């Protein structure tokens, strides 16, 4: 057996895989496909855990062991059956053909109750492959020299936020304890359990009902973490990569318990609480209807006190949301998503507001065979343009106004075959920037990850992806919530907080660095729906001259 394959590219990173078998989950399989097709990594070795299966226990021991976790096992199976998902991140896939030309080493580690330690002889054999990175996709807790045999260590997923959740089962406790978000990280393993060197951290909204749906979403999303960081390591080199990782890691204090699979008594308690929360939500839905409305305020500067705002409430058969404002010919034109429930999709309408705050009824201005929302509007070279969200058409489209404000025609499609939401353009005087949340994989959420692109004009069909994409990977502050604006010489990007629920709140993020190589922002202010008892959310803000417009989710009695 040799350490070099015919497929190897000496310019690529040499990757080793730690597997239990060649049958892997679908999310792992798709990640391996990405690596095999990449220009930055070669899979140079596969180490398979060849430990003998545990001895068959007595019937009494098996019954006793199963009884301790009976409630959990029953819930796990029932949840998976009731909330089946497609595509399923955990569907078994056979990776034998995909990895057929990669050398395989089978090892039998020294096993303790929870951990595995490879023999020195196996470590010496592995060392001859001169690996850059080991990827743990099998085995249990790893101890010993295996952690340092690859140049950049063993990289491993922890499907949980290691700041508040260490242990497991992944994605379970977040649902059952009602956490707003579920974290996931890619880390370099150390001897400290779930406290490795963090390479990548992301947050998704916790599914309020189903563990299966919760896990499926963020496992699909997380498969991109490893390829992204390997690509970055290959592009910038080990020294700069190590510097960046070191600068973003700090000592972590962990105040919570080590989570484990619950025994029957504990499981009964948390399941009861979970069912009570579910019943409360069902009762609210039976008695109340949620509806998005539009609100506005006239005053100098950005108005940040929604209790001052005047409400514009739609009829009960529809909602109004995603307001974007432009000032032209002495009046404000507020473009909105108008969603009629019986039609199942939205069109774009305009509400005109004069300088005294008198407003008109909305008038439809743009309708397509597919759903439209988030009508981002801007002016360029004397013309008005609109970029409505058209993710239902897998595109980012620009419309030019030919008769303001009521007539628009398709001008150009910026991107095709992309699942992108809430595209927001901004010009810094040098380049045009496009911010949008993008879903890279079916099965993952569109709420979590902000991508950034640049071009020389807003009508370009060739947008350059930012090398740091996604520049934000956190459902609480990624998704655009309105036009970027300047205040006091600083740039601010409104974003949505969809952690607690979709469209729960707003953030203002100060843009610190915006360049072709770097993007950095910091949260400067937040707005939550606490100013009125009937308000449940707010997720768009638009400001021009003296007018500030927002939307709000309110509850109305049926």
N, C-alpha and C positions, 0 to 999 in steps of 0.2 A: 504494500500500500504506500502510495506517495502522497506528498502534500500539495501537488500541483495538478490541476486538471487542464484539459485542452481548451476549455472555455475561459480560462482565467485571463484577466486584463491586469497587467502589473500596475496600471495607473489607478485601479479601483481599490476601495477598502476591502480587506479580507474579513469576511464575516463567518462566524461559527454559530450553529444552532444547537440548542439544548432541548431535546424532544423526549417525550415518553413513548411516542409511536409516530408512524407516518399518517395516522388518521388524526386530523386536526379540525378545529372549528372553522366555519366558513370565513370568519373575520381574519383568522390567522392565514388561511389559504390565500385570500386576496392580498394580504400583506406580502406573502412570499412571492406571489405573482409580480407585484410591484418591484420587489427587489431583483427578481430574475430579469426583468425588462429594463432595469435602471442602467444609467451610465456612470454610476458612482460606487456601486457595491457588487462584489462577487461572493456568493456563498461558497466558502472554501472547505468547510467541514461540517458534518452533522454528528453530534454525540447523542446516542440514544441510551436512555435509562433501561438497562437490561436486568434490573433487580427482579428476583423471583417473586411471584405473586404471594401475598400473605397466606399462611396456612389457614385452611378452612376451620372456622371456629365451631364449637359445639352448637347444637340447635338452641340450647338455653341461652348461650352467650349472644347468639345472633338475635334472638327474640328480645333479650334484655337491652341490647344496644339499639335496636330499632325502636323499642318502646320509649326510650329516653327522648328521642327526637321525632316521635310519631306525628305530633301536631305540625311541626315544621315540614316534614316530608309530605304530609297530606296537602298543606297549603301550597307548597312549591309546585306539586303536580297539578293541583286544581287551577292555580294561577296561570300556568303554562297552557293549560287546555282552554281556559276561558278567554285568554288574551293572546291567542296565536298571532304571530306577526310574519310578514313577508316583506323583504327577505329576512330570513332567520340567521342571525349572527352565529348561532351555535349549531347549525346544521352540520353534521359530520361530512368531511371531504377527505378523499384519499390523495395525499401529496406525493405518492411514490413516483408517478410519471413526471411530475413537475421537477422533482429533485433527483432524477435517475442517474445523473452523471456526477453527483457530488460524493466525495469519499465519506464513508460511514464508519464510525467507531462506536462499538457497543461496550458499555461499562457497567460495573456493578458497584455502586457507591456503598460506603459504610453508612448504615442507616441507624439513626437514633429515633426517638419517638416522633420528632417533627422535622428533622433536618437530614440532609445528605452531604457526605464528604467524599470526594473522589480520592482514590489511592495515588500515592506519589508516582508510581509507574505510569498511570494513566495521564497524570499531569505532564510528565516528561514527553509522552507521545504527542499530546495535544500541542505542546510548546513547539514541536518541529513544524507546525503549520503556520507559525508566525502570524497569528490572528490579530486584527486590529480591534474587533469588537465581538464579544460573545452575546448572543441573544437568548435569554431564558424564556422558553415556551413550554417547558415541562419541568420535571423534578419537583422537589419540595423546597424547603428553605435550604439554601446553599451555604456551606461553611468551608473555610480553609483556602487552599492555594488556588482553587478554581476561580476565585473572585479576582485574582490579579494575573492570571496566565495570559489573557489578551491585553494588548497595549492600552486600550481605553476601558478595560473592565467588562463586567457582565451587565448588560442593559436588560431591564425587566419592567414590565407593566405592574402598576398597582391600581386596580380599578376601584378607587376610593380616594377621598381627600385625606392624605396622611397627617394633616394638621388636626383633624377631628375624628378620623375613622381609620384605625389600624386593626387588621385582622380580617374578618369576613362574616358571612358570605358576601361577595361583591354585589352592590346594588340593592341589598335586602333591607338593611337597617335604615337607610335613607328614606325608603318608602314607609316602613312600619313606624318610624319615629317622626315622620312628617317633616323631614329636612327640606328646605327650599331648593337646595342644589345638591347634585351628586358630582363629586370630583373624580378626576382620573389623572394619573401621572405616569411618566416614563422616567426611570431613575437608574443610576449606577449603583449596584448592590454593594452594601457594606455588611459588616457583622451585626449591625443594629437593625432589627426587624422593622421593615417599612419606613426606615429613616435613612435611605440612601441619598446620594447626591442627585437632586432633581434636575432633569434635563428639560422636561416639558410638563406643564400643568394646565389643566383645562377644567371647566365647570359646565355642566348641563342642568337644565331644569329637571327636578325629580318628578317622575310620573306620580300623580297623587293617588293612584289606585293600584297599578300593576308592577310587580317586581320584574316580570318578564319584559314588558315594554320598556321599563326603565333601563334594564341591562342592555337590551337590544340596541337602543339608541346610542348609548355612549361607547359600547364596544365597537360598533361600526365606525363611529367617529375616531376612536383612538387608534385604529389600525394605521392611520396616516402619521401618527407621532414619530414612529421609528424611521420610516423613510425620510421624513422631513429633517430629522436631526442627523441622520447619516449623510444626507445630501449637503447639509450645512458643514459638517465636519470635513467632507471631501473638498468643498469649495474654499473654505478659509484656512484649512490646515489645523493641525493639532494644537499648536501653541495658542493661537487666537481663540480656538474653540474652548480650550481649557480655561483661558482667561475669562471668557464670557460666562461660562458655567460657574466658575468660582465667584465671580462678582454678583451673580444672581442668587447664590445660596448663602443662607445665614443659619446660625444655630437655631434649632427648633425645639421648643418645649411642648410636650404632649401631656395634656391634663386629663384625657379621657381614658376609659377602660380599654382593654384589648378585647375587641368584639369577637365573638365566637358564635357558632350555630346554637340557637336557643334551645334549651330543654323545654319540656312540655309546660311547666308552670309559667315560665317567663314568656313562652310563645303565646300562651292563652291570654296573658295580660296585654301584650303588645297588639295581638290580633283584635282583641276587644276594642282597644282604643282606635285602631285603624278602622274598624267597622263603624264606630260612632262617628268618626270624621266623615266617612263615606256617606252615612245616613244623613248627616247634617247637610252635606252638599246636595244630596238628592232632594231633600225637603226644600232647600232654597230654590232649586230649579223648578220644583213643582209650584211654588208660591210666587216666585219673582222672575221677571225677565230682565236680562242684562242688555243694555243698549249703549252703543257709542254715540256721543253727542259732540258738538263743537262749541268752544267757548272763546271769547276774545276780550281784550282790554286795550283801551287807548290811553297811553301815557308815554312820556319820554323814556327811552331806554327799554331794555328787556324787562317785561313785567313778570315777576316770579312769585306772585301771591294769588293763586287761583281763586281764593275766596272772593276776590274783587271782580272776577270775570263775569261777563254777561253770557248766559247760556242761550244756545240755539238748539232746540230740541226737535228732532225729526218726528214724523208720524210713527205710529207703533209698528208699521209694516216694514221698517227699514232702519238702517243706522247710517250715520255720517262719521267719517274718521279720516285720519292722515291729512290734515289741512296744510297746504303750502300756499304762501301768499306772495303776490307781486304787486307793486304799485305802478300804475300807468294811467295817464290821462286824468290825473287828479282823483283817482279812486283806487281802492284796494280790491283786488280780485283774489278770492280765496278758493283754491281748487281742492276738491275733496274726493274721497272714495265714497260713493253712494251705493249701498248694498241693499237691494230689495230681497227680503227673505224668500219669497216664493220663486224668484228667478234663480237663486243659487249662485249668482256671480254679481260682481260690481262693475259699474262704469264710473267715469270721471264727470263730475259736475262742478259748476262754479257758483259761488255766492259773492255778490258785489256789496261792499261796505263803503259808505262815504265817510268823510272826515269827521262827521258828527256821530258816527256809530250806528246809523240807520242801515239796515241790511235787507237784501232781497231774498226771495225764495231761490233755492238752487235750480240751476238750469243744466241739463245734460250737455256735455261738449265733446265727449269722446267715448265711444263704445266699440268693443271688438267681440269676436265670437268667444273669446276667453276672458277670464277674470282680470281686471285692472284695479290697481290701488296705488297708494303712495305717489301722487302726481308731483314729483319734484320739478320745479320750474326755474328757468334762468334766462337771462338775456345775453346775447353775444352778437357782435357786429350788427346791431340795430334790429335784430329779430328776437322773438320770444320762442323758447323751446321747452318741451316737457319730456321728462323721462318717467313715465308711469311704471310701476312694477308690473312685469309681464312674465313672471316665472311660470305661470300656467302654460305659456308658449315656449318655455325654455329659451328665453331671449332677453336681451336688454335693448329696448327700442327708444329712439328719439323722434319726437313729433315736432314739426315746425308750425307755428300759428300763422294762418293765412288771412284770418279775419278775427281780430282780437275782440273779446276773449273766447268766442264761441266756435270757431272753426279751426281744426287742426288736421294736418296730413302727415303721414309717415315720411320721415326724412332719411333715416339711416338706422340700421341695426348694428349696434356697437359690438355685441357678442351673441353668438348662437350656440345651441346645445350646451347651455349652462343653467344650473339651478341657482339663480341669484335673486336676492330680495332687497328692496329698498335702496336701489342704486342712488348715490348722492355724488354730484360733481362739485369740484372746487378748483379755482384757478389761483395760484399763488403769485402770478405775474410772470412766471417762467414756464411752468408746465400746467397741464390739466391733470387732476387727480380724480379717480373714481373709487369711491368707498362702497362696498356692498357685502352683505352676508352671503356666503357661498356654501352650498352643501356639495362636498366632493363625492360622497358615497350614498347610494340609495339605502334607506333604513336609518340614516342619521338625521338629526334635526337641522333646520335652516336657521335656527335662532342663535347658534353658539359662536360662529367664527367669522370675524371681519377680515375681508381681503381688500387689498389696496392695489390699484393699477395706475399707470401714468401714460400720457400721450401728449402730443404737441397741440392738438386741437380737440374740442369736445365732440366733434363729429368723426373722429378717427375710427377706423375699424381694426386698428392694430394697437392694442393696449398692452403695455409691458407689465407683467406681474411683478410685484415687489418681492425682493429676495427674502424678506422676513415673513412672507405670508404663511399663515394668517397672522396679522399684526395684533389681533386680540382674539383670545379663545376663552371666552367667559360669557355665559348667557346673561349675566347681570349687567354687562356694559358694552357688548359688541355691536349689536344691531343698530344701524342709523335711525335717528328719530327726528330728522329735520336738517335744514341747510346749515353748513358750517358758517359761523359768523365771527366778526371781529368786535372786541370790546376792550377798551383801554389799551389798545396796542397788542392785544393777545388774541389768539385764535381759539375758538371753542367748538367742539363737536358734540351736538346732542346725541345721546344714545338711549336705547331702551334697557330697562331692567325687567327681564322676564323670568327671574328666578322664582319668586313666590307664585306667580302665575303669568300667563301671557299678557304682555302690556301692563304689568303691575306699576312700573314707575319710570321716571326719567333721570338721566344724569347729564351734567355738563362736564365734558372732559377737556381740559386745557391741552392743546397740542404743543408739545415742547420741541420735538424734532420731526421734520418732514422733509425727507430727501430720497434720492434714488436708492440709497443703501440702508437707511435707518428710519424707523418711525417710533416715536415715543409720545405717550400722552399720560396725563394723570387726572384722576377724578377730582373736580373742584367743588361740585355741588350736586345734591340729589333732591328729587322731588317725589314724595310718596303720596298716595291717595288718602290723606288724613284730614282734609279741610272740610269735608261734609260727610254725613253719615251714609248717604246713598252712593258715594263714589267708591269704585273698586279698582280703577286703573287710570293711567294716563301714559300715552306712548308716542306723542308727536308734539313738537314745538316749532313754530315758525314766527320770525320777527322781521318786519320791515318798517323803517321810519318810526312811527308812533304806535303801530299796531302789533300786538302779540296775540297769536292764536294757538290754542292747544285743543286736543281732543280729550274726552274723559269717558270712562266706562261707568255707567250708573245703573242702579237696580230700580226697576219699576214693578209695582204690583200688577199681576196679570188681570 
